[in-house]
């Protein structure tokens, strides 16, 4: 603990190292006459770096997570998802008017994939349990997203195993997917 840190600090001054603030990783090594002492110092520095990483991970500090949070919260990302939702609603309208085209299922699956990726990114950033906990400010929308995703994935799996989907189920899935547009009012 602190004894090792003070011993390390004493040792670093003996080795002719210049101490910079905050951590050992910010030390600048100056030439030393004894390679064995320099190697011992490098091993100790490596050990301290590993301890720092473990401490940060256990406390929930992950720099990539905060960068992902910035991306998810950015206006560009939010507007992009809103546009995908609007496009999905428009495609569903065309799908209803022009059901003979075979491309609709592929387009719907691409929308589903987009929404699935968005939700998985949120899960990577916050964790699934946090997203659906009652203390989360968007718990209603997150649970709604989970329901829509589960229904969409269920529809996809059923369409793979059943040649023609049931009219009632397809209508139900379409209505639930159309409710996705409510996310625009978030």
Protein Blocks (a to p, Z undefined) as FASTA:
>chain_A
ZZmmmmmmmmmmmnopacdehiamlpccdddfblklmmmmmmmmmmmmmmmmmmmmmnop
afklmmmmmmmmpmklmmmmmmmmmmmmmmmmmmmmmmmbmklmmmmmmmmmmmmmmmmm
mmmmnopklmmpmklmklmmmmmmmmmmmmmmmmmmmmmmpmbacfklmmmmmmmmmmmm
mmmmZZ
